Amino acid sequence: MKCKCVLTIAILCIFPFSSATASEGLNTGDTAWIIVATALVMMMTPAGLALFYGGMSRYKNLLNTFAMTIVAYCLTSVIWMIWGYSIAFGPDQAGITGSLANLFMAGIGVDSLSGSIPTYVFALFQMTFACITVALVLGSIVDRMKFSSWIVFTVLWVTFIYCPIAHWVWGGGWMGAMGALDFAGGTVVHINAGVAGLVLSLVLGKRIGYGKESMFPSSIALTALGAALLWFGWFGFNAGSQLAADGVAGSAFLVTNTSAAMGALAWMFAEWLMDKKPTVLGLASGIVAGLVAITPAAGFVNMPASLLIGLCAGLLGFYSVAKLKQKLGYDDSLDAFGVHGMCGVWGALATGLFANPAINEAGRGLFYGNPKQLWIQIISILATAIFTAVGTLVVVYVTRWITGGLRVEEENEIIGLDNSIHGERAFEITLS
């Protein structure tokens, strides 16, 4: 018995399991979880989204899609650490933006805390959100934008569009003060990216041959793999947004998976009914639609609500892609607006309907006795959409002025951007 006690004490001395360290307020369990969640969300952009978008692009533009996704991640990573974090989360300036007090991460050290985790970890976690948001915009303009223009657009858009909206909601700005609920990025990420993509696609114009010739995806297999990686990474995206390893994070994890699965099934059955074939692309798209819709609600709703949110997201996403785009006639290459914009709006509204104080005391929706919350959500949706639309239009025209044009030459578009821009090709085609 004495030997067991001595052994137990020795193990505890070598491997302490207490949640606190010498820095008061630091929780090692929370910190470990958010480090893992950050890695999961990081994987979503240069791996998950690159594969998802790359597989849907035409074979002659697959590598260009990869390159634009990866360069967006790299640029935003640098921007965020130099000035982006300070604009989004620096000391509040009239509820509109943060100051530049944390330029180059000034004033932040290894002992600085954000809640119960190191500020460095919090900054990295938030950085991955900025990275994937601008990369999502890419889905609307695949096949036709100059690589140099995309680089300039990314720098300007992250700085002047993403960072202020992130501050409004999460950084102490006016939207958060108003009581808008956005657990992991319905307005900040998905509505923001979807509207920006639509604006950019309208300014660029339609692809050569759009509506007249078939534009087959290069590899549905890559898209399906990308969707699976996005699904996996989204657990860090949503459950990590609690910034703690607790019951709300666990609930967010559960409803995220449920909504994604329900979204995939809804899209599949809608497509099966309308087009007589359940496609793998439809399943993959339905997964993402369900994930998008649950994102703002993940930390506020229960499992039954997530079933309904995913169901409606799958149906709405299918309608937006299969019907609405054709009716309105815009060329959103990979349906960034149809999936992220439209399902992001539904998710934000659903949060105002289903936010359950039994899950999270911070949120109470219409169906739990607070009709005001729905109006707040509507205001947040409209404000985000208007600011993003107008701001993105300005960024687009500034980008055009800087680079001398947004769109690739017609000859290069026909040849394909893999060869004309990068001098590479994704597939070796041999004739026997």
KAGITA-V513057 format. One record per pair of residues at least 4 apart in sequence whose ideal C-beta (glycine too) atoms are under 8 Angstrom apart, sorted by the first residue. I is the first residue (numbers start at 1). GAP is how many residues later the second one is. Records with the same first field share a line. If there is no record, write none. Layout:
# KAGITA-V513057
I = GAP + GAP
This chain:
# KAGITA-V513057
1 = 4
2 = 4
3 = 4
4 = 4
5 = 4
6 = 4
7 = 4
8 = 4
9 = 4
10 = 4
11 = 4
12 = 4 + 5
18 = 10
19 = 8 + 9 + 10 + 11
20 = 4 + 5 + 6 + 7 + 8
21 = 5 + 7
23 = 88 + 90
25 = 88 + 91
26 = 5 + 87 + 90 + 91 + 92
27 = 4 + 89 + 90 + 217
28 = 4
29 = 4 + 216
30 = 4 + 85 + 86 + 87 + 213 + 214 + 215
31 = 4 + 85 + 86 + 87 + 90
32 = 4 + 213
33 = 4 + 207 + 211 + 212 + 216
34 = 4 + 83 + 87 + 88 + 91 + 206 + 209
35 = 4 + 86
36 = 4 + 200 + 204
37 = 4 + 88 + 198 + 199 + 200 + 202 + 203
38 = 4 + 83 + 86 + 87 + 90 + 198 + 202
39 = 4 + 197
40 = 4 + 192 + 193 + 195 + 196 + 197 + 200
41 = 84 + 87 + 88 + 91 + 192 + 195 + 196 + 199
42 = 4 + 86 + 89 + 191
43 = 4 + 5 + 186 + 189 + 190
44 = 4 + 5 + 84 + 88 + 185 + 186 + 189 + 190 + 193
45 = 4 + 5 + 24 + 25 + 27 + 28 + 83 + 86 + 87 + 90
46 = 4 + 23 + 24 + 27
47 = 4 + 179 + 182
48 = 4 + 178 + 179 + 180 + 181 + 182 + 184 + 185
49 = 4 + 20 + 83 + 86 + 87 + 177 + 181
50 = 4 + 15 + 16 + 19 + 20 + 176
51 = 4 + 171 + 172 + 174 + 175 + 178
52 = 4 + 170 + 171 + 174 + 175 + 177 + 178 + 232 + 236
53 = 4 + 12 + 16 + 85 + 86 + 89 + 173 + 281
54 = 8 + 9 + 11 + 12 + 15 + 164 + 165 + 168 + 169 + 172
55 = 7 + 162 + 163 + 164 + 165 + 166 + 167 + 168 + 169 + 170 + 171
56 = 86 + 161 + 162 + 167 + 225 + 278
57 = 4 + 5 + 7 + 8 + 85 + 86 + 160 + 161 + 276 + 277
58 = 4 + 85 + 157 + 158 + 159 + 160 + 358
59 = 159 + 160 + 357 + 367 + 368
60 = 355 + 356 + 357 + 358 + 359 + 365
61 = 4 + 81 + 82 + 157 + 355 + 356 + 357
62 = 4 + 156 + 157 + 160 + 356 + 364 + 365
63 = 4 + 355 + 359 + 361 + 362 + 363
64 = 4 + 78 + 83 + 352 + 353 + 354 + 357 + 358
65 = 4 + 73 + 77
66 = 4
67 = 4 + 80 + 355
68 = 4 + 67 + 70 + 74 + 77 + 79 + 82
69 = 4 + 66 + 69
70 = 4
71 = 4 + 76 + 79 + 80 + 83
72 = 4 + 59 + 62 + 63 + 66 + 78 + 82
73 = 4 + 58 + 59 + 62
74 = 4
75 = 4 + 76 + 79 + 80 + 83
76 = 4 + 8 + 51 + 54 + 55 + 58 + 78 + 82
77 = 4 + 50 + 54
78 = 4
79 = 4 + 5 + 51 + 76 + 79 + 80
80 = 4 + 5 + 43 + 46 + 47 + 50 + 51 + 78
81 = 4 + 23 + 24 + 42 + 46
82 = 21 + 22
83 = 4 + 17 + 20 + 21 + 76
84 = 4 + 43 + 46 + 74 + 75 + 78 + 79
85 = 4 + 5 + 17 + 20 + 38 + 41 + 42
86 = 4 + 12 + 13 + 14 + 15 + 16 + 17
87 = 10 + 11 + 13 + 72 + 76 + 77 + 80
88 = 10 + 38 + 42 + 74 + 75 + 76 + 78 + 79 + 82 + 83
89 = 9 + 13 + 34 + 37 + 77 + 78 + 81 + 82 + 83
90 = 8 + 9 + 10 + 11 + 12 + 81
91 = 7 + 8 + 10
92 = 5 + 6 + 7 + 75 + 79 + 80 + 81
93 = 4 + 5 + 6
95 = 73 + 77 + 78 + 79 + 82
96 = 68 + 71 + 72 + 77 + 78
97 = 66 + 67 + 70 + 76
98 = 4 + 65 + 69 + 73 + 74
101 = 5 + 6
102 = 4 + 5 + 6
105 = 15 + 18
107 = 5
108 = 4 + 11 + 12 + 15
110 = 8 + 10
111 = 7
112 = 6 + 7 + 8
113 = 4 + 5 + 6
114 = 4 + 5 + 7 + 8 + 9 + 129
115 = 7 + 128 + 129
116 = 127 + 128
117 = 4 + 5 + 126
118 = 4
119 = 4
120 = 4
121 = 4
122 = 4 + 121
123 = 4
124 = 4
125 = 4 + 115 + 118
126 = 4 + 40 + 44
127 = 4
128 = 4
129 = 4 + 37 + 56 + 59 + 60 + 108
130 = 4 + 28 + 32 + 33 + 36
131 = 4
132 = 4 + 57
133 = 4 + 29 + 52 + 55 + 56 + 59 + 60
134 = 4 + 20 + 23 + 24 + 28 + 59
136 = 53 + 54 + 57 + 58 + 61 + 200 + 204
137 = 4 + 20 + 56 + 59 + 60 + 63 + 199
138 = 4 + 12 + 59 + 198
139 = 58 + 193 + 194 + 195 + 196 + 197 + 201
140 = 56 + 57 + 58 + 60 + 61 + 192 + 193 + 194 + 196 + 197
141 = 4 + 56 + 59 + 60 + 63 + 192
142 = 191 + 192
143 = 64 + 72 + 190 + 270 + 274
144 = 60 + 61 + 63 + 64 + 189 + 263 + 264 + 269
145 = 4 + 5 + 55 + 59 + 261 + 262 + 263
146 = 4 + 257 + 259 + 260 + 261 + 262 + 275
147 = 4 + 270 + 274 + 275
148 = 4 + 255
149 = 4 + 250 + 251 + 254 + 256 + 257
150 = 4
151 = 4
152 = 4 + 247 + 250 + 251
153 = 4 + 47 + 242 + 243 + 246
154 = 4
155 = 4
156 = 4 + 239 + 242 + 243
157 = 4 + 5 + 39 + 235 + 238
158 = 4 + 5
159 = 4
160 = 4 + 231 + 234 + 235
161 = 4 + 31 + 35 + 226 + 227 + 230 + 231 + 234
162 = 4 + 26 + 30
163 = 4
164 = 4 + 9 + 223
165 = 4 + 22 + 23 + 27 + 219 + 222 + 223
166 = 4 + 5 + 22
167 = 4 + 5 + 6
168 = 5 + 6 + 7 + 8 + 215
169 = 4 + 6 + 7 + 11 + 13 + 18 + 19 + 211
170 = 6 + 12 + 18
171 = 5
172 = 4 + 5
173 = 4
174 = 4
175 = 5 + 12 + 205 + 208
176 = 4
178 = 198 + 201 + 202
179 = 193 + 194 + 197
180 = 7 + 196 + 197 + 199 + 200
181 = 115 + 116 + 119 + 170 + 171 + 174 + 181 + 182 + 192 + 195 + 196
182 = 4 + 5 + 6 + 114 + 166 + 169 + 198
183 = 55 + 58 + 69 + 112 + 113 + 114 + 115 + 116 + 117 + 168
184 = 5 + 53 + 54 + 56 + 57 + 68 + 111 + 112 + 114 + 115
185 = 4 + 5 + 52 + 56 + 110 + 111
186 = 4 + 5 + 106 + 109 + 110 + 111 + 158 + 161 + 162 + 165
187 = 4 + 5 + 109 + 157 + 161 + 193 + 194 + 197
188 = 4 + 196
189 = 4 + 106 + 151 + 155
190 = 4 + 102 + 105 + 106 + 150 + 151 + 153 + 154 + 157
191 = 4 + 149 + 150 + 153 + 154 + 157 + 190 + 193 + 194 + 197
192 = 4 + 192 + 196
193 = 4 + 143 + 147 + 148
194 = 4 + 142 + 143 + 144 + 145 + 146 + 147 + 148 + 150
195 = 4 + 142 + 146 + 189 + 190 + 193 + 194 + 197
196 = 4 + 192 + 193 + 196
197 = 4 + 135 + 139 + 140 + 143 + 144
198 = 4 + 132 + 134 + 138 + 139 + 143 + 191
199 = 4 + 189 + 190 + 193 + 194 + 197
200 = 4 + 192 + 196
201 = 129 + 130 + 131 + 132 + 136
202 = 128
203 = 190 + 193 + 203
204 = 202 + 203
205 = 126 + 202
206 = 4 + 5 + 124 + 125
207 = 8 + 124 + 126 + 206
208 = 202 + 205 + 206
209 = 4 + 6
210 = 5 + 121
217 = 6 + 64
218 = 4 + 208 + 209
219 = 4
220 = 4 + 59 + 60 + 61 + 64
221 = 4
222 = 4
223 = 4 + 57 + 58 + 61
224 = 4 + 56 + 57 + 59 + 60
225 = 4
226 = 4 + 58
227 = 4 + 56 + 57 + 58 + 60 + 61
228 = 4
229 = 4
230 = 4 + 57 + 58 + 61
231 = 4 + 26 + 29 + 56 + 60
233 = 4
234 = 4 + 22 + 26 + 57 + 61
235 = 4 + 5 + 18 + 21 + 22
236 = 4
237 = 4 + 19 + 58
238 = 14 + 15 + 18 + 56 + 57 + 60 + 61
239 = 10 + 11 + 13 + 14 + 17 + 59
240 = 9
241 = 11 + 57 + 58
242 = 4 + 6 + 7 + 10 + 57
244 = 4 + 5
245 = 4
246 = 4
247 = 4
248 = 4 + 51 + 111 + 112
249 = 4 + 50
250 = 4
251 = 4 + 48 + 51 + 108
252 = 4 + 46 + 47
253 = 4
254 = 4 + 49 + 52
255 = 4 + 39 + 42 + 43 + 46 + 47 + 48 + 50 + 51
256 = 4 + 35 + 38 + 42 + 50
257 = 4
258 = 4 + 36 + 45 + 48 + 49 + 52
259 = 4 + 31 + 32 + 34 + 35 + 47 + 48 + 50 + 51 + 54
260 = 4 + 27 + 30 + 31 + 34 + 50
261 = 4 + 26 + 29 + 49
262 = 4 + 28 + 44 + 45 + 47 + 48 + 49 + 51 + 52
263 = 4 + 23 + 24 + 25 + 26 + 27 + 28 + 30 + 47 + 48 + 50 + 51 + 54
264 = 4 + 19 + 20 + 22 + 23 + 26 + 50
265 = 4 + 21 + 49
266 = 4 + 20 + 24 + 44 + 45 + 46 + 47 + 48 + 49 + 52
267 = 4 + 15 + 16 + 18 + 19 + 22 + 47 + 48 + 50 + 51
268 = 4 + 10 + 14 + 15 + 18 + 46
269 = 4 + 9
270 = 4 + 44 + 45 + 48 + 49
271 = 4 + 6 + 7 + 8 + 11 + 47 + 51
272 = 4 + 5 + 6
274 = 44 + 48
275 = 4 + 47
278 = 4 + 5
279 = 4
280 = 4
281 = 4
282 = 4 + 36
283 = 4
284 = 4
285 = 4 + 32 + 33 + 36 + 50 + 54
286 = 4 + 27 + 28 + 31 + 32
287 = 4
288 = 4 + 29 + 51
289 = 4 + 24 + 25 + 27 + 28 + 29 + 50 + 54
290 = 4 + 19 + 20 + 23 + 24
291 = 4
292 = 21 + 47 + 48 + 51 + 52 + 55
293 = 4 + 16 + 17 + 19 + 20 + 23 + 50 + 51 + 53 + 54 + 57
294 = 4 + 7 + 12 + 15 + 16 + 19 + 53
295 = 49 + 52
296 = 48 + 51 + 52 + 54 + 55
297 = 4 + 8 + 9 + 12 + 50 + 53 + 54 + 57 + 58
299 = 60 + 61 + 64
300 = 51 + 54 + 55 + 56 + 59 + 60 + 62 + 63 + 65
301 = 4 + 5 + 8 + 49 + 50 + 53 + 54 + 55 + 58
302 = 4 + 52 + 54 + 56 + 57
303 = 4
304 = 4
305 = 4 + 45 + 49 + 51
306 = 4
307 = 4
308 = 4 + 42 + 46
309 = 4 + 37 + 38 + 41 + 45
310 = 4
311 = 4
312 = 4 + 34 + 38
313 = 4 + 30 + 33 + 34
314 = 4
315 = 4
316 = 4 + 26 + 27 + 30
317 = 4 + 21 + 22 + 25 + 26
318 = 4
319 = 4 + 5
320 = 4 + 5 + 15 + 17 + 18 + 19 + 22 + 23
321 = 4 + 14 + 17 + 18
322 = 4
323 = 4
324 = 4 + 14 + 18
325 = 4 + 5 + 7 + 10 + 13
330 = 7
332 = 4 + 5 + 6
335 = 4
336 = 4 + 5
337 = 4 + 5
338 = 4
339 = 4
340 = 4
341 = 4
342 = 4
343 = 4
344 = 4
345 = 4 + 36
346 = 4
347 = 4
348 = 4 + 29 + 32 + 33
349 = 4 + 25 + 28 + 29 + 32
350 = 4
351 = 4 + 12 + 14 + 26
352 = 13 + 14 + 21 + 22 + 23 + 24 + 25 + 26
353 = 12 + 13 + 14 + 21
354 = 11 + 13
355 = 4 + 5 + 8 + 9 + 10 + 13 + 15 + 18
356 = 4 + 7 + 8 + 9 + 12
357 = 4 + 6 + 7 + 11
359 = 4
363 = 10
364 = 4 + 5 + 6 + 9
365 = 5 + 8 + 9
366 = 4 + 5 + 7 + 8
371 = 4
372 = 4
373 = 4
374 = 4
375 = 4
376 = 4
377 = 4
378 = 4
379 = 4
380 = 4
381 = 4
382 = 4
383 = 4
384 = 4
385 = 4
386 = 4
387 = 4
388 = 4
389 = 4
390 = 4
391 = 4
392 = 4
393 = 4
394 = 4
395 = 4
396 = 4 + 10
397 = 4
398 = 4
399 = 4 + 7
400 = 4 + 5 + 6
407 = 6
408 = 4 + 5 + 9 + 12 + 13
409 = 4 + 11
410 = 4
411 = 4 + 9
412 = 4 + 5 + 8 + 9
413 = 4
415 = 4 + 5
416 = 4 + 9
417 = 4 + 5
418 = 4 + 6 + 7 + 8
419 = 4 + 5 + 6
